[in-house]
């Protein structure tokens, strides 16, 4: 399983709309509205890098309200929860 964090800048007044659409996508497990430099943070869990590339370049690029993204790839998870079983594909 590949976990990625995508930081997003959203067009003004469209944060809630974009968050609602993103959270419905099966690859996206969580979406947070945040303060600071970015508007939304999405947690992505996919099977492999090809699925991540497809999500970022094919699906997210079609959202006109997303102005900019920064994608981070998680190397290792530190959690009290068994994330692999919670998000098994």
Buried (B, 14 or more C-beta within 10 A) or exposed (E): EBBBBBBBBBBEEBBEEBBEBBEEBEBBBEBEEEEEEBBBBBBBBBEEEEBBEBBBEEEBEEBEBBEEBEBEEEEEEEEEEEBEEEBEE
